[in-house]
Amino acid sequence: MIKAGRDLAAVVAAYRQNVAADAEKRRRFIQEQVAAAGSNGVVVGISGGIDSAVTAALCGQALGSDRVLGVWIGAQSAAVHLQDSRELAAKIGFKLVEINLDQVTGMLLVAIRSGLVAAGLPAAPFSQKMAGNTKARERMAVLYALGNELGYLVAGTSNYTEIYLGYETKGGDQVCDFNPIYSLVKAQVQVLATYLGVPEAILTKAPSADLWEGQTDEGEMGFTYAAADTFILTGQGDPAVVAAVTRLHRASAHKRRLAQGI
């Protein structure tokens, strides 16, 4: 993926010139995946963010809106993300199912704590990260439940920058049957989103996995997507960012390979 000597602006400009052809390539890919599986359609977890918006738009154009089910899964979530998801469904044109897991999330965490206490193990307050990742895994369980019931495949929504960094939950948003945006860094996803007509509110808001109140991707990572994209595409960047991105990439290698066995 790294292309030494090219800067981020040049890569984005080149992609912008080729975005129509690239969108068509990804639509064909979706059609091929669904046909090969004999699937009835596709289910997409809609977060109110740009990656799931692009995935849903591509799937709708590839298969027709009647074969795409968007699913908003609230789990102690910010209201703005639901509002943006509704706007996306209305503009792009797909059915949106809204499922609220507020009570389920709380009950699951209580059950986990109770099990620890019963076993005589430490049951200190759970970390924000643990609780957030649990929500991500709950959401994926819902998507696969719907996929099983309807005969739909689950479309992935992680971009290449997130995958490279390991910025996805193992067993959560990392899981999918196919991923139409796998090879696109965040900056390219933004170009494709504009081309596909994603609502402005989604294009401009800070990326967030909605794992806890006020959480943003860049705030949690400690650097911007643009800085990460620059290193991934060119091998260059601020030394502190290069060190951080390299460390995250190495530490998350287990997320990008099948479980090892013997």
Backbone bond lengths (Angstrom), bond angles and torsions (degrees), N, CA, C in turn:
res aa  C-N    CA-C-N  psi(-1)  N-CA   C-N-CA  omega(-1)  CA-C   N-CA-C  phi
1 M - - - 1.475 - - 1.525 111.40 -
2 I 1.339 117.42 -34.58 1.459 120.08 -178.57 1.518 110.84 -69.89
3 K 1.309 116.24 131.75 1.471 122.73 -179.38 1.519 108.14 -123.02
4 A 1.300 116.55 88.80 1.452 120.98 -175.07 1.520 111.19 -56.83
5 G 1.337 114.94 139.27 1.454 120.21 175.59 1.515 114.35 94.08
6 R 1.320 118.68 -10.02 1.461 121.04 178.62 1.519 109.07 -104.96
7 D 1.325 116.69 138.40 1.453 117.68 178.10 1.530 109.61 -95.52
8 L 1.328 115.79 167.09 1.456 121.20 -175.05 1.522 111.26 -60.45
9 A 1.325 117.49 -42.31 1.465 120.93 -178.47 1.524 111.35 -60.08
10 A 1.336 116.60 -40.36 1.464 120.27 -179.86 1.518 111.32 -67.06
11 V 1.325 116.72 -40.82 1.464 120.55 178.93 1.522 110.51 -64.40
12 V 1.325 116.60 -43.69 1.465 120.77 -179.79 1.528 110.51 -65.63
13 A 1.333 117.07 -41.55 1.468 120.45 178.97 1.525 110.98 -62.35
14 A 1.324 116.28 -42.21 1.465 120.01 178.92 1.517 110.78 -64.70
15 Y 1.326 116.07 -39.72 1.462 119.51 179.61 1.530 110.67 -66.80
16 R 1.320 116.91 -39.33 1.458 120.68 179.84 1.533 110.80 -59.81
17 Q 1.311 117.13 -37.59 1.464 121.07 178.84 1.527 111.73 -68.18
18 N 1.339 116.16 -26.31 1.464 121.02 -174.15 1.521 112.63 -108.90
19 V 1.347 117.28 9.39 1.456 120.01 -169.01 1.533 112.56 -64.30
20 A 1.312 119.08 -35.12 1.470 120.52 -179.59 1.526 110.83 -63.31
21 A 1.319 116.35 -45.71 1.463 120.19 179.48 1.526 110.80 -65.89
22 D 1.325 116.37 -37.85 1.457 119.75 -179.75 1.524 110.72 -67.06
23 A 1.322 116.91 -41.28 1.464 119.94 178.08 1.525 110.61 -60.72
24 E 1.314 117.05 -40.99 1.461 120.55 179.11 1.523 111.03 -65.47
25 K 1.331 117.28 -39.38 1.467 121.11 177.08 1.524 110.58 -60.34
26 R 1.308 117.06 -40.95 1.464 121.01 -178.74 1.523 111.32 -72.81
27 R 1.322 118.22 -34.41 1.467 120.34 174.51 1.523 111.04 -63.43
28 R 1.324 117.40 -41.90 1.472 120.59 177.65 1.528 110.46 -63.58
29 F 1.332 116.05 -39.78 1.460 120.36 178.29 1.527 110.64 -59.09
30 I 1.315 117.09 -45.31 1.467 121.39 178.71 1.522 110.38 -60.30
31 Q 1.307 116.93 -46.63 1.466 121.26 179.34 1.526 111.22 -58.85
32 E 1.331 116.29 -42.19 1.465 120.94 -179.58 1.519 111.61 -65.72
33 Q 1.340 116.73 -41.79 1.454 120.64 -179.27 1.525 111.61 -64.46
34 V 1.313 116.22 -43.80 1.457 120.93 -178.64 1.530 110.51 -68.82
35 A 1.316 116.94 -41.45 1.465 120.57 179.57 1.527 111.26 -65.61
36 A 1.329 116.81 -42.67 1.464 120.77 -178.16 1.530 111.41 -63.64
37 A 1.326 116.57 -32.65 1.464 120.68 -179.27 1.526 112.31 -86.63
38 G 1.334 117.54 -7.88 1.453 120.56 -174.93 1.513 111.84 62.65
39 S 1.323 115.07 33.14 1.464 121.30 -175.01 1.524 111.70 -82.77
40 N 1.340 115.03 153.12 1.465 120.36 177.27 1.515 112.73 -80.95
41 G 1.324 117.10 -19.75 1.456 120.49 -177.16 1.507 110.75 171.50
42 V 1.323 115.04 -156.43 1.467 121.28 -173.58 1.519 109.86 -137.35
43 V 1.330 116.16 139.70 1.456 121.59 171.58 1.526 108.18 -109.75
44 V 1.336 115.91 135.01 1.459 121.93 -177.74 1.526 108.81 -126.95
45 G 1.319 116.62 126.26 1.452 119.64 173.55 1.518 109.09 -74.27
46 I 1.317 117.06 119.06 1.462 122.41 -177.13 1.526 108.86 -99.84
47 S 1.319 115.94 117.08 1.462 120.84 -174.86 1.525 113.51 -99.22
48 G 1.335 116.00 -13.32 1.455 119.36 -169.95 1.511 111.53 90.29
49 G 1.342 116.96 3.42 1.455 122.42 179.92 1.513 112.55 -105.20
50 I 1.324 115.48 175.60 1.454 121.69 -171.07 1.528 113.33 -72.94
51 D 1.327 117.99 -35.07 1.460 120.16 -176.43 1.523 111.86 -68.39
52 S 1.325 117.15 -47.12 1.461 119.12 178.33 1.527 111.04 -68.67
53 A 1.338 117.61 -30.06 1.458 120.59 176.71 1.520 111.20 -63.88
54 V 1.334 116.68 -45.26 1.463 121.00 178.84 1.522 110.39 -64.60
55 T 1.316 116.98 -43.58 1.461 120.50 179.24 1.524 111.19 -59.91
56 A 1.321 116.88 -46.24 1.460 120.74 -179.82 1.526 111.58 -64.16
57 A 1.336 117.02 -41.63 1.466 120.30 179.47 1.524 111.37 -63.17
58 L 1.331 117.16 -43.87 1.462 120.61 178.46 1.522 110.89 -63.25
59 C 1.332 116.89 -43.66 1.463 120.26 -179.49 1.523 111.23 -64.09
60 G 1.331 116.39 -41.64 1.461 119.91 179.01 1.519 112.05 -62.73
61 Q 1.325 117.08 -42.54 1.455 120.88 178.90 1.526 111.66 -68.37
62 A 1.332 116.76 -33.62 1.457 120.94 -177.99 1.521 112.72 -76.34
63 L 1.334 116.85 -37.27 1.457 120.53 -170.01 1.521 114.33 -114.71
64 G 1.324 116.43 -17.46 1.457 120.51 -171.01 1.515 108.87 95.76
65 S 1.320 116.46 140.54 1.466 120.82 -173.10 1.524 112.94 -62.18
66 D 1.335 117.74 -25.07 1.461 120.22 -179.03 1.524 112.69 -72.27
67 R 1.333 117.81 -10.52 1.473 121.25 179.67 1.533 111.56 -110.43
68 V 1.315 116.41 14.02 1.462 121.72 178.65 1.524 108.71 -123.13
69 L 1.322 115.95 123.43 1.453 121.09 176.75 1.520 108.72 -112.17
70 G 1.317 116.35 114.41 1.453 121.23 174.04 1.513 109.30 -87.98
71 V 1.330 116.18 140.03 1.470 119.90 -177.30 1.524 109.52 -130.37
72 W 1.321 115.08 115.77 1.460 121.00 172.00 1.519 106.98 -91.74
73 I 1.325 117.34 123.66 1.454 121.51 -178.02 1.524 108.32 -119.88
74 G 1.297 116.03 98.43 1.450 120.83 179.70 1.521 110.75 -78.29
75 A 1.316 116.05 133.56 1.464 121.37 175.93 1.521 106.28 -143.31
76 Q 1.349 115.02 84.57 1.462 121.27 -174.52 1.531 109.10 53.52
77 S 1.329 114.73 52.17 1.462 122.65 -169.35 1.525 112.37 -102.21
78 A 1.329 115.55 159.74 1.459 121.97 176.77 1.526 109.81 -74.76
79 A 1.324 116.99 135.21 1.458 122.46 -175.27 1.526 112.35 -60.89
80 V 1.351 117.65 -30.71 1.458 120.25 -176.45 1.523 111.50 -61.30
81 H 1.324 117.67 -32.52 1.461 120.41 -178.00 1.533 111.08 -70.24
82 L 1.319 117.48 -35.52 1.464 120.83 175.40 1.522 110.09 -67.47
83 Q 1.320 117.05 -43.08 1.467 120.25 178.63 1.527 111.05 -59.30
84 D 1.325 116.46 -44.61 1.465 120.43 -179.66 1.526 111.12 -67.64
85 S 1.327 117.94 -33.87 1.459 121.47 177.77 1.526 110.76 -65.90
86 R 1.318 116.34 -40.77 1.463 120.25 177.48 1.523 111.23 -64.47
87 E 1.328 116.23 -41.71 1.464 119.83 178.73 1.524 110.60 -63.25
88 L 1.324 116.38 -41.34 1.457 120.31 178.71 1.522 111.06 -61.36
89 A 1.333 117.42 -47.29 1.460 120.89 -179.30 1.521 111.04 -60.05
90 A 1.329 116.62 -40.70 1.460 120.53 179.98 1.520 111.65 -67.07
91 K 1.328 117.30 -38.71 1.467 120.61 -176.49 1.522 112.53 -79.82
92 I 1.338 116.45 -45.91 1.462 120.41 -177.58 1.521 110.97 -77.64
93 G 1.338 116.62 -36.62 1.451 120.42 176.60 1.513 114.45 94.75
94 F 1.342 117.05 72.75 1.464 120.89 172.23 1.528 107.74 -150.26
95 K 1.330 115.88 158.59 1.455 120.04 179.32 1.520 109.22 -74.86
96 L 1.327 116.32 133.24 1.465 122.13 -179.80 1.517 109.55 -114.74
97 V 1.321 116.16 120.84 1.461 122.57 174.07 1.521 107.87 -98.70
98 E 1.326 117.23 134.06 1.457 122.03 179.81 1.522 109.67 -111.37
99 I 1.323 115.87 122.17 1.464 121.76 -178.54 1.521 108.55 -125.73
100 N 1.319 116.21 128.25 1.466 120.92 -177.32 1.527 110.19 -106.45
101 L 1.323 115.85 122.48 1.460 121.65 -178.95 1.524 112.40 -111.25
102 D 1.318 117.72 20.34 1.467 120.08 -178.41 1.531 111.50 -52.97
103 Q 1.338 116.48 -53.43 1.462 120.19 -177.35 1.525 110.96 -69.09
104 V 1.328 116.33 -38.43 1.463 120.47 -179.26 1.523 110.30 -61.11
105 T 1.332 116.18 -44.36 1.464 120.54 -179.46 1.524 110.72 -60.05
106 G 1.322 116.49 -47.64 1.457 120.12 179.41 1.515 112.18 -61.64
107 M 1.338 116.50 -42.96 1.465 120.46 -178.90 1.526 111.29 -66.28
108 L 1.323 117.36 -37.82 1.462 120.63 -179.90 1.525 110.88 -64.74
109 L 1.327 116.63 -44.88 1.460 119.86 179.92 1.530 111.31 -65.04
110 V 1.327 117.34 -36.57 1.469 121.05 176.44 1.524 109.90 -65.11
111 A 1.339 116.91 -41.67 1.463 120.67 -179.43 1.528 111.22 -64.46
112 I 1.330 116.50 -40.09 1.464 120.32 178.14 1.527 109.93 -63.11
113 R 1.333 116.31 -45.41 1.469 120.23 179.92 1.535 110.45 -63.18
114 S 1.318 116.96 -41.20 1.464 120.41 -179.20 1.520 111.14 -62.48
115 G 1.342 116.17 -38.55 1.457 119.95 177.71 1.508 112.31 -63.81
116 L 1.326 116.24 -40.06 1.463 120.35 177.89 1.527 111.09 -64.02
117 V 1.332 116.19 -44.97 1.463 121.07 -179.18 1.531 109.95 -62.43
118 A 1.333 116.36 -43.66 1.463 120.30 -178.43 1.529 111.67 -63.19
119 A 1.330 116.16 -29.93 1.465 120.90 -179.89 1.524 112.14 -87.69
120 G 1.331 116.84 0.59 1.453 120.81 179.74 1.512 113.27 73.84
121 L 1.324 116.69 24.15 1.461 121.43 -179.20 1.527 110.37 -99.59
122 P 1.327 118.09 156.63 1.465 120.62 179.04 1.523 110.99 -57.65
123 A 1.315 116.74 137.76 1.462 121.42 -179.22 1.523 109.76 -131.72
124 A 1.314 115.62 52.91 1.463 120.61 177.01 1.519 109.76 -64.52
125 P 1.342 118.41 161.58 1.473 120.37 178.00 1.520 111.35 -52.43
126 F 1.320 115.33 133.98 1.459 119.84 -178.09 1.520 110.53 -66.64
127 S 1.318 115.85 146.27 1.455 120.62 178.55 1.518 110.58 -70.24
128 Q 1.317 115.95 155.88 1.459 122.30 176.01 1.531 110.53 -58.30
129 K 1.316 115.95 -40.23 1.466 120.86 -178.79 1.521 111.43 -64.96
130 M 1.327 116.88 -43.97 1.465 120.04 -179.78 1.519 110.60 -62.82
131 A 1.322 116.57 -45.88 1.460 120.07 -179.53 1.528 110.87 -64.31
132 G 1.342 116.95 -40.03 1.459 120.59 179.34 1.506 112.19 -65.26
133 N 1.331 117.81 -43.25 1.458 120.74 178.81 1.522 111.73 -66.72
134 T 1.334 116.58 -32.77 1.463 120.07 175.74 1.525 110.27 -62.45
135 K 1.326 116.96 -40.87 1.467 120.27 177.02 1.517 111.19 -62.15
136 A 1.329 117.05 -40.76 1.462 120.39 179.26 1.527 111.21 -62.25
137 R 1.320 116.40 -38.17 1.472 119.84 179.56 1.530 111.23 -72.65
138 E 1.318 117.19 -34.76 1.467 120.11 174.60 1.522 110.54 -60.59
139 R 1.318 116.08 -43.14 1.464 120.29 -179.16 1.525 111.05 -61.37
140 M 1.325 117.15 -42.55 1.454 119.44 -179.75 1.526 111.11 -67.25
141 A 1.327 117.77 -34.57 1.467 120.42 176.26 1.526 110.49 -60.38
142 V 1.326 116.61 -39.14 1.460 120.73 178.30 1.531 110.83 -65.71
143 L 1.324 116.76 -44.67 1.466 119.81 -178.93 1.525 111.20 -60.62
144 Y 1.331 116.54 -42.71 1.466 118.98 -179.79 1.516 112.14 -72.96
145 A 1.322 118.61 -29.41 1.461 120.73 173.91 1.526 110.14 -62.10
146 L 1.316 115.98 -44.90 1.465 120.34 178.71 1.525 110.87 -67.97
147 G 1.347 116.64 -40.41 1.452 119.83 177.82 1.519 111.64 -60.76
148 N 1.336 117.12 -43.15 1.459 121.57 177.35 1.525 111.19 -60.01
149 E 1.305 116.11 -45.03 1.466 121.36 -174.80 1.527 112.09 -68.99
150 L 1.319 116.78 -38.04 1.465 121.27 -173.60 1.526 113.49 -97.22
151 G 1.337 117.51 -10.94 1.461 119.65 -174.66 1.516 111.49 74.45
152 Y 1.347 115.90 35.61 1.464 122.59 -178.86 1.534 109.86 -107.39
153 L 1.323 115.78 151.16 1.455 121.06 169.16 1.528 109.64 -85.56
154 V 1.322 116.28 153.48 1.462 121.65 175.58 1.527 108.42 -96.39
155 A 1.324 116.18 120.12 1.464 121.23 179.46 1.520 109.94 -86.69
156 G 1.334 116.35 133.85 1.446 120.95 176.83 1.516 111.71 -78.73
157 T 1.331 115.96 156.06 1.464 120.39 -176.69 1.527 112.41 -131.27
158 S 1.327 117.74 14.96 1.470 120.02 179.45 1.522 110.58 -87.75
159 N 1.331 117.15 132.36 1.461 120.34 177.02 1.531 109.89 -85.69
160 Y 1.350 116.30 172.25 1.464 120.05 -174.05 1.525 112.07 -66.00
161 T 1.314 117.98 -33.77 1.462 120.35 179.07 1.520 110.16 -61.42
162 E 1.331 116.94 -46.59 1.457 120.85 178.61 1.529 111.06 -62.12
163 I 1.325 116.35 -42.66 1.460 120.92 -178.76 1.523 110.11 -65.05
164 Y 1.317 117.02 -42.87 1.467 121.74 179.64 1.529 110.99 -61.74
165 L 1.317 116.16 -40.15 1.460 121.64 -178.30 1.531 112.45 -81.67
166 G 1.327 116.58 -14.36 1.461 119.07 -171.68 1.516 111.66 73.52
167 Y 1.337 116.14 22.66 1.463 120.26 -177.73 1.535 109.30 -86.63
168 E 1.295 115.11 65.69 1.454 124.05 177.47 1.525 106.72 -158.81
169 T 1.316 116.81 154.01 1.460 121.05 -175.54 1.515 110.73 -87.31
170 K 1.318 116.34 123.98 1.458 120.66 176.31 1.532 108.93 -64.70
171 G 1.319 115.40 125.45 1.451 119.49 -175.09 1.518 112.92 84.48
172 G 1.335 116.72 -2.24 1.461 121.67 178.97 1.512 109.96 -115.89
173 D 1.347 116.97 -117.22 1.465 119.94 -177.44 1.523 112.76 -67.83
174 Q 1.332 117.55 -9.55 1.462 120.66 175.72 1.530 110.96 -70.68
175 V 1.333 117.39 -25.14 1.461 122.03 -173.88 1.530 110.60 -84.87
176 C 1.331 116.83 137.59 1.459 121.19 175.28 1.521 108.90 -169.25
177 D 1.335 115.93 169.87 1.462 121.35 176.06 1.524 111.72 -91.71
178 F 1.313 116.67 -28.45 1.467 122.92 174.42 1.517 107.38 -162.53
179 N 1.330 116.64 160.60 1.463 120.22 -176.28 1.522 109.98 -135.20
180 P 1.331 117.68 109.88 1.475 120.87 -177.27 1.523 115.03 -73.65
181 I 1.339 118.68 -13.12 1.474 120.19 -177.59 1.526 111.82 -120.21
182 Y 1.300 117.12 18.66 1.460 122.67 -174.11 1.527 112.62 -53.54
183 S 1.322 118.83 -39.47 1.466 122.07 -171.52 1.524 113.80 -92.06
184 L 1.323 118.53 3.15 1.463 121.73 -176.57 1.521 111.76 -100.63
185 V 1.339 116.93 127.74 1.459 119.22 171.74 1.527 108.72 -73.58
186 K 1.324 115.84 167.57 1.463 120.69 -173.76 1.534 111.86 -56.38
187 A 1.314 117.46 -41.61 1.468 120.13 -178.35 1.526 111.41 -63.22
188 Q 1.311 117.74 -35.43 1.462 121.01 177.73 1.525 110.86 -72.09
189 V 1.325 117.16 -36.92 1.458 120.19 176.17 1.523 110.44 -59.75
190 Q 1.327 116.90 -38.80 1.462 120.59 178.90 1.526 111.67 -63.44
191 V 1.325 116.33 -39.17 1.468 120.00 176.56 1.527 110.22 -64.76
192 L 1.315 116.75 -45.93 1.463 120.92 -179.08 1.528 111.10 -64.72
193 A 1.327 117.05 -37.02 1.464 121.00 178.58 1.522 111.11 -61.52
194 T 1.321 116.29 -42.84 1.469 120.36 177.89 1.525 110.29 -62.68
195 Y 1.315 116.88 -44.30 1.468 121.93 179.76 1.535 111.14 -60.92
196 L 1.326 116.65 -37.31 1.468 121.06 -176.11 1.527 112.83 -83.95
197 G 1.323 117.59 -4.95 1.454 120.35 176.83 1.515 115.17 82.92
198 V 1.323 117.20 29.54 1.458 120.88 176.88 1.530 109.13 -64.48
199 P 1.337 118.88 138.19 1.471 121.47 -177.55 1.531 113.34 -54.41
200 E 1.322 115.38 146.09 1.458 122.16 -176.98 1.527 112.17 -58.34
201 A 1.317 117.84 -37.02 1.459 120.68 -178.35 1.525 111.28 -60.42
202 I 1.314 116.74 -34.28 1.464 120.81 179.00 1.525 110.09 -78.63
203 L 1.322 117.19 -37.27 1.465 121.12 -179.35 1.521 112.33 -62.09
204 T 1.316 116.80 -33.31 1.466 120.20 -169.30 1.524 115.12 -104.26
205 K 1.325 119.09 -11.02 1.464 117.73 -176.15 1.519 111.10 -83.43
206 A 1.328 115.24 156.87 1.466 121.07 -177.96 1.523 110.11 -65.15
207 P 1.328 117.86 130.31 1.468 120.49 178.54 1.528 111.05 -58.87
208 S 1.343 115.45 136.48 1.457 120.31 -179.35 1.517 110.03 -150.70
209 A 1.334 116.04 137.74 1.459 120.86 174.57 1.528 111.07 -83.80
210 D 1.334 117.56 -2.17 1.465 122.92 177.56 1.533 110.88 55.93
211 L 1.326 116.30 43.17 1.464 120.06 -178.05 1.524 112.40 -88.57
212 W 1.340 116.78 -24.80 1.448 121.34 173.56 1.523 108.19 -157.86
213 E 1.316 116.86 167.04 1.466 121.41 -175.30 1.522 110.82 -60.33
214 G 1.334 115.43 127.75 1.452 121.60 177.07 1.511 114.87 80.19
215 Q 1.338 117.60 1.89 1.470 120.39 -177.56 1.524 111.23 -70.00
216 T 1.339 116.17 134.40 1.463 122.17 170.29 1.517 108.18 -129.31
217 D 1.323 116.11 150.40 1.465 120.50 -179.01 1.525 111.20 -59.27
218 E 1.335 115.73 -51.79 1.460 120.00 -174.47 1.522 112.01 -67.20
219 G 1.336 116.30 -34.69 1.453 119.21 176.74 1.519 111.71 -64.84
220 E 1.320 115.96 -39.38 1.459 119.88 179.82 1.532 111.54 -72.31
221 M 1.335 117.13 -39.58 1.461 120.44 -177.95 1.517 112.15 -73.24
222 G 1.331 116.98 -33.60 1.453 120.54 -178.64 1.513 113.85 90.75
223 F 1.316 118.09 9.05 1.467 123.52 175.36 1.518 107.82 -156.36
224 T 1.330 116.41 165.39 1.453 120.61 -175.79 1.532 111.26 -85.40
225 Y 1.323 114.81 160.28 1.467 119.27 173.72 1.526 110.39 -62.61
226 A 1.332 116.53 -36.67 1.464 119.62 179.77 1.520 110.98 -60.80
227 A 1.332 116.47 -41.01 1.463 120.15 178.83 1.526 110.98 -65.89
228 A 1.334 116.09 -41.26 1.462 119.69 177.89 1.524 110.90 -65.50
229 D 1.328 116.71 -44.03 1.470 120.77 178.91 1.523 110.94 -59.47
230 T 1.313 115.97 -42.01 1.464 120.04 -179.39 1.525 110.59 -58.34
231 F 1.325 116.84 -45.64 1.466 119.01 179.59 1.523 111.50 -67.68
232 I 1.328 116.88 -44.18 1.464 120.37 -177.97 1.526 111.31 -61.23
233 L 1.323 116.47 -38.81 1.463 120.90 -176.07 1.519 113.62 -84.92
234 T 1.334 117.36 -29.09 1.467 119.87 -172.53 1.522 114.80 -121.25
235 G 1.332 116.47 -19.26 1.459 119.27 -174.43 1.514 112.90 79.80
236 Q 1.331 117.70 6.81 1.457 122.90 -177.29 1.530 110.18 -114.52
237 G 1.345 115.01 167.43 1.451 119.21 174.94 1.506 112.53 149.81
238 D 1.325 115.59 176.63 1.458 121.83 176.35 1.528 108.63 -57.84
239 P 1.338 117.96 133.47 1.467 120.68 -176.51 1.524 113.87 -53.50
240 A 1.328 117.53 -38.62 1.460 120.13 -179.51 1.527 111.11 -66.30
241 V 1.344 116.26 -39.65 1.466 120.17 178.56 1.523 110.41 -69.01
242 V 1.331 116.28 -43.24 1.466 120.55 178.42 1.528 110.35 -56.95
243 A 1.323 116.06 -44.66 1.468 120.40 -179.83 1.523 110.95 -64.14
244 A 1.329 116.89 -43.06 1.464 120.95 -178.30 1.524 111.21 -67.01
245 V 1.349 116.83 -45.29 1.464 120.86 -179.66 1.527 110.26 -63.89
246 T 1.324 116.74 -43.11 1.465 120.91 179.28 1.524 111.10 -61.62
247 R 1.334 115.74 -43.10 1.463 119.67 179.60 1.525 111.40 -63.10
248 L 1.337 117.17 -44.82 1.460 120.72 -179.67 1.525 111.32 -65.14
249 H 1.336 116.45 -39.48 1.460 120.09 179.96 1.529 110.79 -62.83
250 R 1.314 116.44 -44.80 1.467 120.25 -179.51 1.531 111.22 -67.36
251 A 1.311 116.14 -43.16 1.466 120.15 -176.71 1.520 112.30 -67.57
252 S 1.327 117.59 -24.19 1.468 121.39 -176.44 1.524 112.89 -101.37
253 A 1.324 117.48 13.38 1.472 120.14 -177.99 1.525 111.47 -56.26
254 H 1.329 117.47 -34.48 1.471 121.22 -178.97 1.521 112.23 -62.56
255 K 1.335 117.46 -23.62 1.462 119.97 -179.79 1.530 112.36 -77.06
256 R 1.329 116.92 -17.15 1.467 120.10 -175.21 1.532 112.71 -105.17
257 R 1.307 117.07 11.82 1.462 119.13 176.85 1.520 109.65 -136.29
258 L 1.322 115.74 158.43 1.449 120.62 176.88 1.518 109.52 -64.81
259 A 1.324 116.43 151.89 1.465 121.05 178.30 1.522 109.62 -57.04
260 Q 1.317 115.88 135.85 1.457 120.96 -178.06 1.532 110.30 -78.18
261 G 1.314 116.06 147.29 1.463 121.27 179.47 1.504 110.75 -142.33
262 I 1.314 115.41 172.72 1.457 120.00 179.30 1.526 109.19 -147.68
